[in-house]
Amino acid sequence: MEGGPVEEAAKAVSDMSVDASSGESQSKNARKKELKNKQREEERRRKEEEKAKLAAGKASSQSQKSGAADDEDMDPTQYFQNRLKYLEAQKTDGTNPYPHKFQVTMSITEYIDQYGGLNNGEHLEDVAISLAGRIMSKRSSSSKLFFYDMHGDGAKVQVMADASKSGMEDAEFSRLHSNVKRGDIIGISGFPGKTKRGELSIFPKSFIVLSHCLHMMPRQKASENANVKKTELWVPGSTRNPETYILKDQETRYRQRYLDLMLNLEVRQIFKTRAKVIQYVRKFLDDLDFLEVETPMMNMIAGGAAARPFVTHHNELNMRLFMRIAPELYLKELVVGGLDRVYEIGKQFRNEGIDLTHNPEFTTCEFYMAFADYNDVMELTEKMLSGMVKELTGGYKIKYHAKGLDNDPIEIDFTPPFRRIDMIEGLEKMANLDIPKDLSSVEANKYLVDACVRFDIKCPPPQTTARLLDKLVGHFLEETCVNPTFIINHPEIMSPLAKWHRSKPGLTERFELFVNKHELCNAYTELNDPVVQRERFAEQLKDRQSGDDEAMALDETFCSALEYGLPPTGGWGMGIDRLAMLLTDSQNIKEVLLFPAMKPQDEPPAKAPSSL
């Protein structure tokens, strides 16, 4: 039975209520879904923005890191021009790019000594320190954080420049540090600390460039750096490590020594060792009551040695003068005057060849000791040199690459006493010779000429007996003198200023000290008989007339001084440069001369040796 109108109406109302409730539920779900979609979209957009910011930050950081590299890739001439333009802009803005003064409170080495014991991550922000030095490395992690390696006094310290501690606006900080280049000299005021990784640093509150390096600095190639073994700091008597040098080209190193010292830390130690050698010699002689003196560099007669002199001219006096080849005659005149113990350390000049052991100007020490003979002087030589090697190296033995860096080094032993070889006796024994006793005879000269021919020893004219003997001794005796060895008792014809031997006619009381087959010292009991001295000079004159321009000239002033009485005296001379070579494992004399003689270049040097 179908329902009536009332039931139908009630059902319709009920259906309407259900539909309304269902529509409301659907509307809420739609809103929730739409809200979730919006949230997801916002989250996605936020993540994309963060990702973009991170990428931008990385790009900025990478740009900062590669800033220095971009400079390094630049043409050196363009780099130089850009630096000049930057300085000009500084001046135009009223900024002085070269400050007159920066107050340093301590050196970098003192800083390392004082604060090297800080704990990792420890900062002393209440301590104020001012340091200065040259930037040798630059790195950055962002435009607000830069790292520098600052060098000075042979040491280095890290500079950690943080914009938040600089007191500068970020843009100003970034602009300053983007224009700081490798090679610039900077001054820093800040506080000490260590990074979390334990690297001692200085954290600057103020940072100023004191002097600008306008040229692109040479740098070690990455491939070279990877192959270089870490070595201990070089010390005297040990072998050198040229493979670690940043600047390797010898021509550039010798011509631009400032770059060599700046880039190759070992070179700094080499020249400090040379200075220590001179200091030791000076102190040794001072302690024995010697007086250091100075004698003329220019002389009317080039006396005191057998060598070819440099000639100069005095305009006012219209007179030819010679640069000194030795100070000997002047020093002995001082002994005549009553200065019983005198010495001089200084330059000599000889107009001769340039090779691995010879430079036209070189440094010697000569001393003269009244009431001593060559035996006393030999003992002093042993004491001085063995003591010096012991003080500088800690022992008596040193390493030396006698056959070049490609071969193993030899050991040279300075333990006293040193070996002694009598020149003529040793030569006759080694070469199986029987040299005529009268060495001034024609017979002796002919015998020595024949001996040189027999052993294929070259002796260019003039073939004087002295020159022939020198060649033979060099071939047979000097070659055996690796450890310090005295060759003693030279013939009178080879030693015009030495006193005759008291028991061996025709010989003198003279010695030469050889180390590593090279002469290091020359000494003798001084000739103090003015009559015999004039005779010796006369013999030298004959050699000069026969073409030997290294024979000594007659010095009348010196002979006159001898006539007033020179006491029995021991005289001694040593080459400072050759001794420095031995103690620094240097095979080339140019390695121990800050500014060695160099052949002129056809073209001026390049402005910036960027890759050497």
C-alpha positions as CSV (number, residue, x, y, z in Angstrom):
1,M,0.0,0.0,0.0
2,E,1.5,3.3,-1.0
3,G,2.0,6.0,1.6
4,G,0.0,9.1,1.8
5,P,1.0,12.7,1.2
6,V,2.3,13.2,4.7
7,E,4.8,10.4,4.5
8,E,6.0,11.6,1.1
9,A,6.6,15.0,2.4
10,A,8.6,13.7,5.4
11,K,10.7,11.6,3.1
12,A,11.4,14.5,0.8
13,V,12.5,16.6,3.8
14,S,14.7,13.7,5.0
15,D,16.4,13.4,1.6
16,M,17.0,17.1,1.4
17,S,18.7,17.0,4.9
18,V,21.0,14.1,3.8
19,D,21.9,15.9,0.6
20,A,22.7,19.1,2.5
21,S,24.9,17.2,5.0
22,S,26.7,15.4,2.2
23,G,27.3,18.7,0.3
24,E,28.7,20.3,3.4
25,S,31.1,17.4,4.0
26,Q,32.3,17.5,0.4
27,S,32.9,21.3,0.7
28,K,35.1,20.8,3.8
29,N,37.2,18.1,2.1
30,A,37.8,20.2,-0.9
31,R,38.9,23.1,1.3
32,K,41.3,20.8,3.2
33,K,42.7,19.4,-0.1
34,E,43.2,22.9,-1.5
35,L,44.9,24.1,1.6
36,K,47.3,21.1,1.5
37,N,48.0,21.8,-2.1
38,K,48.9,25.4,-1.3
39,Q,51.1,24.3,1.6
40,R,52.9,21.8,-0.6
41,E,53.4,24.5,-3.3
42,E,54.7,27.0,-0.7
43,E,57.1,24.3,0.7
44,R,58.3,23.5,-2.9
45,R,58.8,27.2,-3.7
46,R,60.7,27.7,-0.3
47,K,63.0,24.8,-1.0
48,E,63.7,26.0,-4.5
49,E,64.5,29.4,-3.2
50,E,66.8,27.9,-0.6
51,K,68.4,25.8,-3.2
52,A,68.9,28.8,-5.4
53,K,70.4,30.8,-2.6
54,L,72.8,28.0,-1.7
55,A,73.8,27.7,-5.4
56,A,74.4,31.5,-5.5
57,G,76.4,31.3,-2.3
58,K,78.5,28.5,-3.8
59,A,79.0,30.4,-7.0
60,S,80.0,33.5,-5.0
61,S,82.4,31.5,-2.9
62,Q,83.8,29.8,-6.0
63,S,84.2,33.2,-7.6
64,Q,86.1,34.4,-4.5
65,K,88.3,31.3,-4.5
66,S,89.1,31.6,-8.1
67,G,89.8,35.3,-8.0
68,A,93.5,34.8,-7.3
69,A,93.6,32.0,-9.9
70,D,92.0,34.3,-12.5
71,D,94.8,36.8,-11.8
72,E,97.4,34.1,-12.2
73,D,96.0,33.1,-15.6
74,M,96.2,36.7,-16.7
75,D,99.0,37.9,-19.1
76,P,101.8,39.3,-16.9
77,T,101.9,42.6,-18.8
78,Q,98.2,43.0,-18.4
79,Y,98.5,42.1,-14.7
80,F,101.1,44.8,-14.3
81,Q,99.0,47.4,-16.1
82,N,96.0,46.5,-13.9
83,R,98.0,47.0,-10.8
84,L,99.2,50.4,-11.9
85,K,95.7,51.5,-12.7
86,Y,94.5,50.4,-9.3
87,L,97.3,52.4,-7.6
88,E,96.4,55.4,-9.7
89,A,92.8,55.1,-8.7
90,Q,93.9,55.0,-5.0
91,K,95.9,58.2,-5.4
92,T,93.0,59.9,-7.3
93,D,90.7,59.1,-4.4
94,G,93.2,60.7,-2.0
95,T,94.5,57.5,-0.5
96,N,98.2,57.0,-0.1
97,P,99.0,53.5,-1.3
98,Y,102.4,53.6,0.3
99,P,102.1,54.5,4.0
100,H,105.1,56.0,5.7
101,K,105.1,54.0,8.9
102,F,103.5,50.9,10.5
103,Q,104.2,50.2,14.1
104,V,105.1,46.5,14.6
105,T,104.9,45.1,18.1
106,M,106.7,41.9,17.4
107,S,108.2,39.8,14.6
108,I,106.5,36.8,13.1
109,T,109.0,34.4,14.7
110,E,108.5,36.0,18.1
111,Y,104.7,35.7,17.6
112,I,105.1,32.0,16.8
113,D,107.3,31.5,19.9
114,Q,104.9,33.3,22.2
115,Y,101.5,32.0,21.0
116,G,102.4,28.7,19.3
117,G,101.3,26.9,22.6
118,L,97.6,28.0,22.4
119,N,95.0,25.3,22.5
120,N,93.0,24.5,19.3
121,G,90.2,26.9,18.9
122,E,91.5,29.3,21.6
123,H,91.3,33.0,20.9
124,L,92.8,35.8,23.0
125,E,90.5,38.6,22.0
126,D,91.7,41.0,24.7
127,V,95.4,40.8,23.4
128,A,96.4,43.4,20.8
129,I,99.3,42.5,18.4
130,S,100.6,44.2,15.3
131,L,102.5,42.2,12.7
132,A,103.8,42.9,9.2
133,G,105.0,40.7,6.4
134,R,104.6,39.7,2.8
135,I,101.6,37.7,1.5
136,M,102.7,34.5,-0.2
137,S,99.3,32.8,-0.4
138,K,95.7,33.9,-0.5
139,R,92.5,31.9,-0.1
140,S,88.9,32.6,0.6
141,S,85.7,30.7,1.6
142,S,83.4,33.6,0.9
143,S,83.4,37.4,0.3
144,K,83.4,37.8,4.1
145,L,86.3,35.4,5.0
146,F,89.8,35.5,3.6
147,F,92.9,33.5,4.6
148,Y,96.5,34.6,3.9
149,D,99.9,33.1,4.5
150,M,102.1,36.1,5.8
151,H,105.9,35.5,5.6
152,G,108.6,37.4,7.5
153,D,112.0,36.5,9.0
154,G,112.0,33.1,7.3
155,A,108.7,32.1,9.1
156,K,105.0,32.3,8.3
157,V,101.7,32.8,10.1
158,Q,98.1,32.5,8.9
159,V,96.0,35.6,8.7
160,M,92.3,34.9,9.1
161,A,90.4,38.0,8.0
162,D,86.8,37.9,9.0
163,A,84.4,40.7,8.0
164,S,82.5,40.4,11.3
165,K,85.6,41.3,13.2
166,S,86.9,44.0,10.8
167,G,84.7,46.9,11.8
168,M,84.0,47.5,8.1
169,E,80.8,47.2,6.0
170,D,80.6,43.9,4.1
171,A,81.0,45.7,0.7
172,E,84.0,47.7,1.9
173,F,85.6,44.6,3.4
174,S,85.1,42.6,0.2
175,R,86.4,45.5,-2.0
176,L,89.6,45.8,0.2
177,H,90.5,42.1,0.1
178,S,89.6,41.6,-3.6
179,N,92.5,44.0,-4.3
180,V,95.1,42.4,-2.0
181,K,97.4,40.3,-4.1
182,R,100.2,37.7,-3.5
183,G,103.5,39.6,-2.9
184,D,101.9,42.6,-1.2
185,I,103.4,43.7,2.1
186,I,100.7,44.1,4.7
187,G,100.4,45.4,8.3
188,I,97.9,43.8,10.7
189,S,96.6,44.8,14.1
190,G,94.5,42.0,15.8
191,F,94.5,39.3,18.3
192,P,96.2,35.9,18.4
193,G,94.4,32.5,18.3
194,K,94.3,29.1,16.8
195,T,91.8,27.6,14.4
196,K,89.8,24.6,15.5
197,R,92.2,22.5,13.4
198,G,95.1,23.9,15.4
199,E,96.7,26.4,13.0
200,L,98.2,29.4,14.7
201,S,96.6,32.6,13.2
202,I,96.2,36.2,13.7
203,F,92.7,37.7,13.5
204,P,92.9,41.2,12.2
205,K,90.8,44.1,13.5
206,S,92.6,46.4,11.1
207,F,94.3,45.4,7.8
208,I,96.5,47.7,5.7
209,V,98.6,47.2,2.6
210,L,102.0,48.8,3.2
211,S,103.6,48.2,-0.2
212,H,102.1,46.7,-3.4
213,C,103.7,43.9,-5.5
214,L,103.0,45.1,-9.1
215,H,104.3,41.9,-10.8
216,M,102.8,38.5,-10.9
217,M,104.7,36.3,-8.4
218,P,106.1,32.9,-9.5
219,R,104.4,30.0,-7.9
220,Q,105.0,26.3,-7.6
221,K,103.1,24.3,-10.1
222,A,100.6,21.8,-8.6
223,S,102.2,18.9,-10.3
224,E,105.6,19.9,-8.9
225,N,104.2,20.4,-5.4
226,A,102.7,17.0,-5.4
227,N,106.0,15.4,-6.1
228,V,108.1,17.3,-3.5
229,K,108.8,15.5,-0.3
230,K,108.5,17.4,2.9
231,T,112.0,18.1,4.2
232,E,113.3,19.5,7.5
233,L,114.7,23.0,7.6
234,W,118.1,23.1,6.0
235,V,121.1,23.3,8.3
236,P,124.8,23.9,7.6
237,G,126.7,20.8,6.6
238,S,123.7,19.0,5.2
239,T,122.7,18.5,1.6
240,R,120.6,21.1,-0.1
241,N,117.1,20.6,-1.5
242,P,116.8,22.5,-4.8
243,E,113.8,20.3,-5.9
244,T,111.8,22.2,-3.2
245,Y,112.5,25.6,-4.7
246,I,109.6,27.6,-6.1
247,L,111.9,29.6,-8.3
248,K,114.2,27.2,-10.0
249,D,115.7,29.1,-13.0
250,Q,119.3,29.9,-12.1
251,E,119.7,33.0,-14.3
252,T,116.6,34.5,-12.7
253,R,117.7,33.5,-9.2
254,Y,121.2,35.1,-9.6
255,R,120.0,38.2,-11.5
256,Q,116.9,38.9,-9.3
257,R,118.2,37.7,-5.9
258,Y,115.4,39.4,-4.2
259,L,112.9,37.0,-5.8
260,D,115.2,34.1,-4.9
261,L,115.3,35.1,-1.2
262,M,111.5,35.8,-1.2
263,L,110.5,32.5,-2.7
264,N,113.1,30.0,-1.7
265,L,113.4,29.9,2.1
266,E,116.5,27.6,2.0
267,V,118.4,30.4,0.2
268,R,117.9,32.7,3.1
269,Q,119.5,30.0,5.4
270,I,122.5,29.7,2.9
271,F,123.3,33.4,3.3
272,K,122.8,33.4,7.1
273,T,125.3,30.6,7.2
274,R,127.8,32.6,5.2
275,A,127.3,35.5,7.7
276,K,127.9,33.0,10.6
277,V,131.2,31.9,9.0
278,I,132.5,35.5,8.9
279,Q,131.2,36.1,12.5
280,Y,133.1,33.0,13.7
281,V,136.4,33.9,12.0
282,R,136.1,37.4,13.4
283,K,135.4,36.2,17.0
284,F,138.1,33.6,16.8
285,L,140.7,36.2,15.9
286,D,139.4,38.8,18.3
287,D,139.6,36.3,21.1
288,L,143.3,35.9,20.3
289,D,143.8,39.7,20.6
290,F,144.0,40.4,16.9
291,L,143.1,43.9,15.7
292,E,140.8,44.2,12.7
293,V,142.0,46.9,10.2
294,E,141.1,48.3,6.8
295,T,143.6,48.9,4.0
296,P,143.3,50.6,0.6
297,M,141.2,49.1,-2.2
298,M,143.1,51.0,-4.9
299,N,146.9,50.8,-5.2
300,M,149.6,52.2,-7.5
301,I,151.1,48.7,-7.6
302,A,149.1,45.5,-7.6
303,G,151.1,43.5,-5.1
304,G,150.7,40.8,-2.5
305,A,149.7,38.0,-4.9
306,A,150.2,36.6,-8.4
307,A,147.1,37.7,-10.3
308,R,146.0,39.9,-13.1
309,P,144.5,43.2,-11.7
310,F,141.6,45.5,-12.7
311,V,142.8,48.9,-13.8
312,T,141.1,52.2,-13.0
313,H,142.0,55.9,-13.3
314,H,142.2,58.7,-10.9
315,N,141.1,61.9,-12.7
316,E,142.3,64.5,-10.3
317,L,145.8,63.0,-10.0
318,N,145.8,61.8,-13.7
319,M,147.1,58.5,-12.5
320,R,146.5,54.8,-13.2
321,L,145.5,52.8,-10.2
322,F,144.9,49.0,-9.6
323,M,142.1,47.4,-7.7
324,R,143.7,45.4,-5.0
325,I,144.4,41.7,-5.5
326,A,145.5,41.2,-1.9
327,P,146.0,43.3,1.3
328,E,149.2,41.4,2.3
329,L,151.8,44.1,1.9
330,Y,149.9,46.8,3.8
331,L,149.1,44.4,6.7
332,K,152.8,43.5,7.0
333,E,153.7,47.2,7.1
334,L,151.4,47.5,10.1
335,V,153.2,44.7,11.9
336,V,156.5,46.6,11.2
337,G,154.7,49.5,12.9
338,G,154.1,47.5,16.0
339,L,150.6,46.2,15.5
340,D,151.7,42.6,16.3
341,R,148.4,40.9,15.4
342,V,146.3,42.3,12.6
343,Y,143.6,40.9,10.3
344,E,141.3,42.1,7.5
345,I,138.1,40.6,6.1
346,G,137.3,42.2,2.7
347,K,137.0,42.2,-1.0
348,Q,139.7,41.4,-3.5
349,F,139.5,41.9,-7.2
350,R,141.2,39.8,-9.9
351,N,140.7,40.3,-13.6
352,E,140.5,36.6,-14.4
353,G,138.0,34.0,-15.6
354,I,134.5,33.3,-14.2
355,D,133.7,29.7,-13.4
356,L,132.2,27.5,-10.7
357,T,134.8,28.5,-8.1
358,H,136.0,32.0,-9.3
359,N,134.3,35.3,-9.3
360,P,136.1,38.6,-10.3
361,E,135.5,40.0,-6.8
362,F,135.6,37.8,-3.8
363,T,136.0,37.9,0.0
364,T,139.1,36.8,1.9
365,C,140.4,37.0,5.4
366,E,144.1,37.6,6.0
367,F,145.9,37.8,9.3
368,Y,149.5,38.4,10.4
369,M,150.9,37.3,13.7
370,A,154.2,38.5,15.0
371,F,156.6,36.0,16.6
372,A,154.8,33.0,15.0
373,D,155.8,30.7,12.1
374,Y,153.9,28.5,9.7
375,N,153.7,25.6,12.2
376,D,151.9,27.9,14.6
377,V,149.6,29.1,11.9
378,M,148.8,25.5,10.8
379,E,147.7,24.7,14.3
380,L,145.5,27.8,14.4
381,T,144.0,26.8,11.1
382,E,143.1,23.4,12.3
383,K,141.6,24.8,15.5
384,M,139.6,27.5,13.7
385,L,138.1,25.3,10.9
386,S,137.4,22.2,13.0
387,G,135.8,24.5,15.7
388,M,133.7,26.3,13.2
389,V,132.4,23.2,11.6
390,K,131.6,21.8,15.0
391,E,129.7,24.9,16.1
392,L,127.7,25.3,12.9
393,T,126.9,21.7,12.2
394,G,127.2,19.9,15.6
395,G,129.9,17.6,14.4
396,Y,133.1,17.4,12.3
397,K,131.7,15.8,9.2
398,I,129.7,17.4,6.4
399,K,127.9,16.2,3.3
400,Y,128.8,17.7,0.0
401,H,127.7,16.9,-3.6
402,A,131.2,17.1,-5.0
403,K,130.2,15.4,-8.3
404,G,126.9,17.3,-8.7
405,L,123.4,17.0,-7.4
406,D,122.7,14.0,-9.6
407,N,125.2,11.9,-7.7
408,D,125.5,10.8,-4.1
409,P,127.1,13.3,-1.8
410,I,130.6,12.7,-0.3
411,E,131.5,13.1,3.3
412,I,134.2,15.5,4.3
413,D,135.8,15.1,7.7
414,F,137.2,18.1,9.5
415,T,138.4,16.2,12.6
416,P,141.8,17.5,13.6
417,P,144.7,17.0,13.0
418,F,144.7,17.4,9.2
419,R,146.9,15.4,6.9
420,R,150.1,16.9,5.6
421,I,152.0,16.3,2.3
422,D,155.4,17.7,1.5
423,M,155.0,19.2,-2.0
424,I,158.2,18.0,-3.8
425,E,158.6,14.7,-1.9
426,G,154.9,13.9,-2.4
427,L,155.0,14.8,-6.1
428,E,158.1,12.7,-6.7
429,K,156.5,9.8,-4.9
430,M,153.1,10.0,-6.6
431,A,154.4,10.6,-10.1
432,N,157.6,8.6,-9.8
433,L,159.8,11.6,-10.6
434,D,163.3,12.7,-9.7
435,I,163.2,16.5,-10.0
436,P,166.6,18.3,-10.1
437,K,167.3,20.0,-6.8
438,D,168.2,23.4,-8.3
439,L,164.7,24.4,-9.4
440,S,165.9,27.7,-10.8
441,S,168.1,25.8,-13.4
442,V,167.3,25.4,-17.1
443,E,167.7,21.6,-16.4
444,A,164.9,21.6,-13.9
445,N,162.6,23.5,-16.3
446,K,163.3,21.1,-19.2
447,Y,162.7,18.1,-16.9
448,L,159.3,19.5,-15.8
449,V,158.3,20.3,-19.4
450,D,159.0,16.7,-20.4
451,A,157.1,15.4,-17.3
452,C,154.0,17.4,-18.3
453,V,154.2,16.1,-21.9
454,R,154.6,12.5,-20.6
455,F,151.5,12.7,-18.4
456,D,149.6,14.8,-21.0
457,I,149.2,17.7,-18.6
458,K,148.6,21.0,-20.5
459,C,150.6,24.1,-19.5
460,P,150.0,27.0,-21.8
461,P,152.9,29.5,-22.3
462,P,154.8,30.8,-20.6
463,Q,156.1,27.5,-19.3
464,T,158.0,28.8,-16.3
465,T,159.2,26.3,-13.7
466,A,156.6,27.7,-11.2
467,R,153.7,27.2,-13.6
468,L,154.9,23.7,-14.6
469,L,155.1,22.7,-11.0
470,D,151.7,24.1,-10.2
471,K,150.2,22.0,-13.0
472,L,151.9,18.8,-11.9
473,V,150.9,19.4,-8.2
474,G,147.3,20.0,-9.3
475,H,147.2,16.8,-11.2
476,F,148.9,14.4,-8.7
477,L,148.5,15.9,-5.2
478,E,145.5,18.2,-5.1
479,E,143.3,15.4,-6.5
480,T,143.9,13.3,-3.3
481,C,142.9,16.2,-1.0
482,V,139.2,15.5,-0.2
483,N,139.4,15.8,3.5
484,P,141.4,18.9,4.8
485,T,145.0,18.4,3.8
486,F,148.0,20.7,4.1
487,I,150.4,20.7,1.1
488,I,153.6,22.2,2.7
489,N,157.2,23.4,1.8
490,H,156.7,25.0,-1.6
491,P,159.8,25.9,-3.7
492,E,161.1,29.5,-3.4
493,I,160.3,30.1,-7.1
494,M,156.6,29.6,-6.3
495,S,156.6,31.7,-3.2
496,P,158.2,35.1,-3.5
497,L,156.9,36.4,-0.2
498,A,157.6,33.3,1.9
499,K,160.7,32.8,4.1
500,W,163.2,30.1,3.0
501,H,163.0,26.8,4.8
502,R,165.2,26.6,7.8
503,S,166.5,23.1,6.9
504,K,165.5,22.4,3.2
505,P,167.4,24.5,0.7
506,G,165.4,25.9,-2.2
507,L,162.1,25.5,-0.4
508,T,160.0,27.8,1.8
509,E,158.1,27.5,5.0
510,R,154.7,27.7,3.3
511,F,151.5,25.7,3.3
512,E,148.3,25.6,1.3
513,L,145.2,23.9,2.8
514,F,143.1,21.9,0.3
515,V,139.6,20.7,0.9
516,N,137.6,18.8,-1.7
517,K,140.6,19.2,-4.1
518,H,140.4,23.0,-4.0
519,E,142.7,25.5,-2.2
520,L,141.1,27.1,0.8
521,C,144.0,28.6,2.8
522,N,147.5,29.9,1.9
523,A,150.0,30.7,4.6
524,Y,153.8,31.0,5.4
525,T,156.5,32.1,7.6
526,E,156.9,35.7,6.3
527,L,160.1,36.7,4.5
528,N,161.5,39.6,6.5
529,D,165.0,40.0,5.0
530,P,164.8,43.1,2.7
531,V,167.8,42.0,0.6
532,V,166.4,38.6,-0.2
533,Q,162.9,40.2,-0.8
534,R,164.4,42.4,-3.5
535,E,166.1,39.4,-5.1
536,R,162.8,37.5,-5.1
537,F,161.0,40.5,-6.8
538,A,163.8,40.5,-9.4
539,E,163.1,36.9,-10.2
540,Q,159.4,37.7,-10.6
541,L,160.4,40.5,-12.9
542,K,162.1,38.0,-15.2
543,D,158.8,35.9,-15.3
544,R,156.8,39.1,-16.2
545,Q,159.2,39.8,-19.0
546,S,158.8,36.3,-20.3
547,G,155.0,36.9,-20.6
548,D,153.7,35.9,-17.2
549,D,151.4,38.9,-16.4
550,E,150.5,37.3,-13.0
551,A,154.0,37.5,-11.6
552,M,154.5,40.0,-8.8
553,A,155.8,43.6,-9.4
554,L,158.4,45.2,-7.3
555,D,156.9,47.2,-4.5
556,E,159.5,49.7,-3.3
557,T,157.4,51.1,-0.5
558,F,157.1,47.6,1.0
559,C,160.8,46.9,0.7
560,S,161.6,50.1,2.4
561,A,159.3,49.1,5.3
562,L,161.1,45.8,5.6
563,E,164.3,47.8,6.1
564,Y,162.9,49.1,9.4
565,G,162.5,45.5,10.7
566,L,159.7,43.0,10.4
567,P,159.7,40.6,13.4
568,P,159.4,36.9,12.7
569,T,155.8,36.6,11.5
570,G,153.3,34.0,10.4
571,G,150.9,35.2,7.7
572,W,147.6,33.5,6.6
573,G,144.9,34.0,4.0
574,M,141.6,32.1,3.4
575,G,138.8,32.4,0.8
576,I,135.5,33.0,2.6
577,D,133.4,32.2,-0.4
578,R,134.9,28.7,-0.9
579,L,134.5,27.9,2.7
580,A,130.8,29.0,2.5
581,M,130.4,26.8,-0.5
582,L,131.6,23.7,1.4
583,L,129.4,24.4,4.4
584,T,126.3,25.0,2.3
585,D,126.7,22.2,-0.2
586,S,127.1,24.7,-3.0
587,Q,128.8,23.6,-6.2
588,N,128.7,27.1,-7.8
589,I,130.3,30.1,-6.2
590,K,127.3,32.2,-7.4
591,E,125.2,30.3,-4.8
592,V,127.0,32.0,-1.9
593,L,127.4,35.5,-3.5
594,L,124.3,37.6,-3.1
595,F,125.1,39.5,-6.4
596,P,127.5,37.5,-8.4
597,A,129.2,38.7,-11.7
598,M,126.9,37.9,-14.6
599,K,127.3,38.3,-18.4
600,P,125.3,41.2,-19.8
601,Q,121.9,40.2,-21.2
602,D,121.1,41.0,-24.8
603,E,117.6,42.1,-23.8
604,P,116.2,43.6,-20.5
605,P,114.7,41.0,-18.1
606,A,111.0,40.3,-18.4
607,K,108.9,42.4,-16.1
608,A,107.3,39.4,-14.4
609,P,108.8,35.9,-14.4
610,S,105.4,34.2,-13.8
611,S,106.3,30.6,-14.7
612,L,109.8,29.6,-13.8
